[in-house]
Amino acid sequence: MRDRQRERTSCLLVAILFVAAGAVSAVAEPVGTVTKVVNQAQIGSKTAVPGAPIYMDDRLRTGSDARLQVTFRDNSVLTLGEKANVIVDRYVFDPEKSKGEVLLKSTQGAFRFAGGKIKQMSDRQITVNTPAAALAVRGTEFWAGPIDGQYGVLLLTGKVDVSNRAGAVRLSSPGMGTDIAVHRGQKTKR
């Protein structure tokens, strides 16, 4: 009876270690790489340099007159303008299952996003939450950020659904844009 308990305990420990090792390797896998830095930029508390890995939950920040470009595993490109702050909340790219997901949180400044292979996945979701609205991206390239006291979104290619408490609009032709009034107490920073 004790031998059975030891065997079960050993099997359980091996299973726990196997699951834990898988979780650690999944967390440790980079989702992208810094491809360009102009002036001061950071990944968390570290200085951003070309070639530095980007992981889920990383906070990307730029200083005055700075730019930071990140290329994700699927070749999507995120470019931050000056004094920007973006968190990589979620990134999934699984070409075997034709599944992709990007969830970014922009809390400050302007950025540009250009979808890579993820926009070709049959099961894809690209969302950017900003201080003024949520952006549901439909295989696209767009710019978003503060402009003249408002928050603007400009479509370059594809489609973007822009929504907040005040309503929703779909940008569906290149060059279409929308300005979102900043609510009282809510500030956008250039």
TORDORO-9595 format. One line per field, with one value per residue: x, y, z of N, C-alpha, C in turn; chain; residue in one letter; residue number from 1. Coordinates in steps of 0.2 Angstrom, whole numbers. Layout:
nu	X;...
nv	Y;...
nw	Z;...
cau	X;...
cav	Y;...
caw	Z;...
cu	X;...
cv	Y;...
cw	Z;...
c	A;...
r	A;...
k	NUM;...
***
This chain:
nu	4;10;19;12;6;18;22;11;12;25;22;12;20;30;21;16;29;31;20;23;35;32;24;33;42;33;30;42;45;49;39;41;53;64;66;70;77;76;83;79;72;62;60;50;60;72;84;79;86;91;87;83;73;55;42;26;16;26;30;31;40;43;54;56;56;58;58;51;52;45;45;34;32;25;28;21;21;24;25;31;28;35;36;27;17;15;8;11;-2;-7;-2;-3;2;-2;1;-2;-14;-21;-23;-23;-19;-19;-17;-16;-12;-13;-7;-3;3;7;5;9;2;5;-2;5;8;-2;-14;-19;-24;-37;-44;-43;-39;-37;-34;-33;-33;-36;-33;-45;-53;-58;-50;-54;-46;-45;-36;-25;-17;-14;-14;-14;-17;-15;-20;-21;-28;-38;-41;-35;-38;-32;-34;-24;-23;-35;-47;-54;-62;-69;-73;-82;-89;-98;-101;-99;-88;-84;-69;-66;-60;-44;-36;-47;-53;-55;-59;-59;-67;-60;-64;-70;-59;-52;-36;-26;-10;3
nv	-6;6;8;10;22;30;29;35;48;51;51;61;72;73;76;89;96;95;102;115;118;119;130;140;140;145;158;164;165;176;188;197;209;222;233;246;261;277;290;291;277;264;247;242;244;244;250;252;243;240;224;219;208;207;204;197;208;217;234;247;262;279;293;311;317;305;288;272;256;240;224;211;193;188;197;209;227;238;255;268;285;300;302;291;277;261;245;228;218;205;192;181;170;158;149;136;133;143;155;170;184;200;211;227;240;257;270;283;295;294;281;269;256;241;228;211;194;190;196;188;176;165;165;178;192;208;221;237;246;262;279;286;278;261;251;241;231;227;218;228;244;258;274;282;293;308;324;340;343;333;315;306;295;288;279;269;258;244;241;249;248;260;263;270;275;285;281;273;270;265;265;263;266;270;284;289;295;299;310;310;317;322;317;327;328;318;316;317;315;322
nw	0;4;-6;-17;-14;-13;-27;-33;-28;-33;-46;-47;-43;-53;-64;-59;-60;-73;-79;-73;-78;-92;-91;-86;-97;-107;-103;-103;-116;-129;-137;-146;-154;-151;-164;-168;-161;-156;-148;-131;-124;-116;-109;-98;-84;-90;-102;-119;-132;-149;-154;-142;-132;-132;-120;-115;-105;-104;-102;-113;-116;-121;-122;-122;-139;-144;-152;-153;-160;-162;-167;-169;-167;-178;-188;-186;-183;-171;-168;-157;-153;-147;-129;-126;-120;-119;-115;-117;-116;-121;-132;-145;-157;-167;-180;-184;-179;-185;-178;-169;-158;-152;-139;-134;-122;-123;-114;-115;-126;-144;-157;-169;-178;-187;-195;-196;-201;-193;-196;-206;-201;-197;-186;-177;-167;-164;-153;-146;-132;-127;-119;-123;-131;-137;-148;-161;-172;-189;-198;-202;-204;-194;-186;-170;-157;-146;-152;-155;-142;-142;-145;-158;-172;-186;-201;-211;-219;-222;-209;-195;-180;-169;-153;-139;-123;-128;-141;-157;-171;-188;-196;-213;-225;-233;-226;-219;-203;-186;-173;-155;-142;-127;-112;-98;-85;-90;-97;-111;-116;-125
cau	0;14;23;7;6;24;21;6;15;30;19;9;26;32;16;17;35;30;16;26;41;29;21;39;44;28;31;49;46;48;33;44;60;65;70;73;76;78;84;78;66;63;56;50;65;78;85;78;91;89;88;81;67;49;38;20;16;31;28;36;40;48;55;55;59;60;54;53;49;45;42;32;34;21;30;17;25;21;30;29;30;38;32;22;17;11;9;9;-6;-7;0;-4;3;-1;0;-4;-21;-23;-26;-19;-22;-14;-20;-11;-15;-9;-10;0;6;4;8;7;2;4;-3;9;4;-8;-20;-21;-27;-45;-47;-39;-42;-32;-37;-29;-36;-32;-37;-51;-58;-56;-49;-54;-42;-47;-31;-24;-12;-17;-10;-18;-14;-17;-19;-25;-33;-42;-38;-37;-37;-31;-33;-19;-26;-39;-52;-53;-68;-67;-79;-81;-96;-102;-104;-94;-88;-80;-65;-65;-56;-38;-37;-53;-50;-60;-57;-63;-66;-57;-69;-68;-55;-47;-31;-22;-3;7
cav	0;12;8;13;29;33;29;40;54;52;53;68;77;73;80;96;99;95;108;121;119;122;137;144;141;149;165;166;166;183;189;202;211;230;234;253;265;284;293;287;272;259;241;241;248;243;254;248;243;235;217;217;204;210;199;199;212;223;241;251;269;283;300;317;317;298;283;265;251;233;219;205;186;188;203;215;232;244;261;272;291;303;302;286;272;255;239;222;214;198;191;174;169;151;148;129;133;149;159;176;189;205;216;232;245;263;275;290;297;292;275;267;248;238;220;206;188;189;198;182;171;164;166;183;197;213;226;242;250;269;283;288;273;254;250;234;231;222;217;235;249;264;279;284;297;314;329;346;342;327;309;305;289;288;273;269;252;239;243;249;250;264;264;272;276;290;278;269;272;261;268;258;268;273;291;290;296;301;313;309;322;320;319;331;324;313;319;314;318;322
caw	0;4;-12;-21;-12;-16;-34;-35;-26;-37;-53;-46;-43;-60;-67;-57;-62;-81;-80;-71;-83;-98;-89;-86;-104;-111;-100;-105;-123;-131;-142;-151;-153;-153;-171;-169;-155;-157;-142;-125;-124;-110;-109;-91;-81;-94;-108;-125;-138;-155;-153;-135;-133;-129;-117;-113;-99;-104;-103;-118;-115;-124;-119;-127;-146;-145;-155;-152;-165;-160;-172;-166;-170;-184;-192;-185;-181;-167;-167;-152;-154;-141;-123;-127;-115;-121;-112;-121;-112;-123;-138;-147;-164;-168;-187;-185;-178;-188;-172;-167;-154;-149;-134;-131;-119;-123;-109;-116;-132;-150;-159;-176;-178;-194;-194;-200;-203;-189;-200;-211;-197;-198;-179;-175;-163;-162;-149;-143;-127;-127;-114;-126;-134;-138;-156;-164;-178;-194;-203;-204;-202;-192;-181;-165;-152;-145;-157;-154;-137;-143;-147;-165;-175;-193;-204;-217;-223;-218;-205;-187;-176;-163;-149;-131;-120;-132;-147;-161;-178;-191;-201;-218;-231;-231;-225;-214;-197;-181;-167;-150;-137;-121;-107;-92;-80;-93;-101;-116;-116;-131
cu	4;18;18;6;12;24;17;9;21;27;16;15;29;27;16;23;34;26;19;32;38;26;27;41;40;29;37;50;45;43;36;51;60;69;73;72;79;78;82;71;67;58;56;55;72;78;84;84;89;91;85;74;61;45;31;21;22;28;34;35;45;48;54;59;61;55;56;49;50;42;41;33;31;23;25;22;22;27;27;32;33;33;26;23;12;13;6;5;-6;-5;0;-3;4;-4;-3;-12;-25;-27;-20;-22;-17;-19;-15;-15;-10;-12;-7;3;3;8;5;7;1;4;2;5;-2;-15;-23;-24;-34;-48;-42;-43;-36;-36;-32;-34;-32;-36;-44;-56;-54;-55;-49;-51;-44;-42;-28;-18;-15;-12;-16;-14;-17;-15;-24;-30;-38;-38;-40;-35;-37;-30;-29;-21;-30;-45;-51;-60;-66;-73;-77;-88;-101;-104;-98;-94;-83;-76;-64;-62;-50;-39;-43;-50;-56;-56;-61;-62;-64;-62;-66;-65;-50;-43;-28;-15;0;13
cv	6;13;11;21;33;34;35;47;56;55;60;73;78;77;87;99;100;101;114;122;122;129;142;145;146;156;168;167;173;183;194;204;219;230;241;257;272;288;289;283;267;253;240;246;248;248;250;249;239;228;214;213;208;204;202;203;217;229;245;258;273;290;305;316;310;294;276;260;244;229;213;199;186;193;209;220;237;249;266;279;294;303;297;281;267;249;233;217;206;198;184;174;161;149;141;129;139;154;164;181;193;210;220;237;252;268;282;290;293;285;274;259;246;231;216;200;187;191;193;176;171;166;172;189;202;219;231;246;257;273;285;283;266;254;243;234;225;221;224;238;255;268;281;288;304;319;335;346;337;321;307;298;290;282;274;264;248;243;244;251;254;265;266;273;280;286;274;271;267;265;262;260;271;281;293;291;299;305;312;314;319;322;323;326;319;317;315;318;317;319
cw	0;-2;-17;-20;-14;-23;-36;-33;-31;-44;-52;-46;-50;-64;-66;-60;-70;-82;-78;-76;-90;-97;-89;-93;-108;-109;-103;-112;-126;-137;-147;-150;-155;-159;-172;-163;-157;-151;-136;-125;-119;-111;-101;-88;-85;-100;-114;-130;-143;-153;-146;-136;-129;-126;-116;-106;-99;-105;-107;-117;-119;-121;-124;-134;-147;-149;-153;-157;-162;-166;-169;-170;-177;-189;-191;-182;-177;-166;-162;-154;-147;-135;-123;-121;-117;-117;-117;-116;-114;-130;-140;-154;-165;-175;-188;-184;-181;-183;-170;-163;-151;-145;-132;-127;-119;-118;-110;-123;-138;-152;-166;-176;-185;-193;-199;-202;-199;-192;-205;-207;-197;-191;-176;-171;-161;-159;-146;-138;-126;-121;-117;-129;-135;-146;-157;-171;-182;-199;-206;-202;-200;-187;-176;-160;-151;-150;-156;-148;-137;-144;-154;-167;-183;-196;-210;-222;-219;-215;-198;-185;-170;-159;-142;-129;-125;-139;-151;-168;-182;-197;-206;-224;-229;-231;-220;-207;-192;-175;-161;-144;-131;-116;-101;-87;-83;-97;-106;-116;-123;-130
c	A;A;A;A;A;A;A;A;A;A;A;A;A;A;A;A;A;A;A;A;A;A;A;A;A;A;A;A;A;A;A;A;A;A;A;A;A;A;A;A;A;A;A;A;A;A;A;A;A;A;A;A;A;A;A;A;A;A;A;A;A;A;A;A;A;A;A;A;A;A;A;A;A;A;A;A;A;A;A;A;A;A;A;A;A;A;A;A;A;A;A;A;A;A;A;A;A;A;A;A;A;A;A;A;A;A;A;A;A;A;A;A;A;A;A;A;A;A;A;A;A;A;A;A;A;A;A;A;A;A;A;A;A;A;A;A;A;A;A;A;A;A;A;A;A;A;A;A;A;A;A;A;A;A;A;A;A;A;A;A;A;A;A;A;A;A;A;A;A;A;A;A;A;A;A;A;A;A;A;A;A;A;A;A;A;A;A;A;A;A
r	M;R;D;R;Q;R;E;R;T;S;C;L;L;V;A;I;L;F;V;A;A;G;A;V;S;A;V;A;E;P;V;G;T;V;T;K;V;V;N;Q;A;Q;I;G;S;K;T;A;V;P;G;A;P;I;Y;M;D;D;R;L;R;T;G;S;D;A;R;L;Q;V;T;F;R;D;N;S;V;L;T;L;G;E;K;A;N;V;I;V;D;R;Y;V;F;D;P;E;K;S;K;G;E;V;L;L;K;S;T;Q;G;A;F;R;F;A;G;G;K;I;K;Q;M;S;D;R;Q;I;T;V;N;T;P;A;A;A;L;A;V;R;G;T;E;F;W;A;G;P;I;D;G;Q;Y;G;V;L;L;L;T;G;K;V;D;V;S;N;R;A;G;A;V;R;L;S;S;P;G;M;G;T;D;I;A;V;H;R;G;Q;K;T;K;R
k	1;2;3;4;5;6;7;8;9;10;11;12;13;14;15;16;17;18;19;20;21;22;23;24;25;26;27;28;29;30;31;32;33;34;35;36;37;38;39;40;41;42;43;44;45;46;47;48;49;50;51;52;53;54;55;56;57;58;59;60;61;62;63;64;65;66;67;68;69;70;71;72;73;74;75;76;77;78;79;80;81;82;83;84;85;86;87;88;89;90;91;92;93;94;95;96;97;98;99;100;101;102;103;104;105;106;107;108;109;110;111;112;113;114;115;116;117;118;119;120;121;122;123;124;125;126;127;128;129;130;131;132;133;134;135;136;137;138;139;140;141;142;143;144;145;146;147;148;149;150;151;152;153;154;155;156;157;158;159;160;161;162;163;164;165;166;167;168;169;170;171;172;173;174;175;176;177;178;179;180;181;182;183;184;185;186;187;188;189;190
***
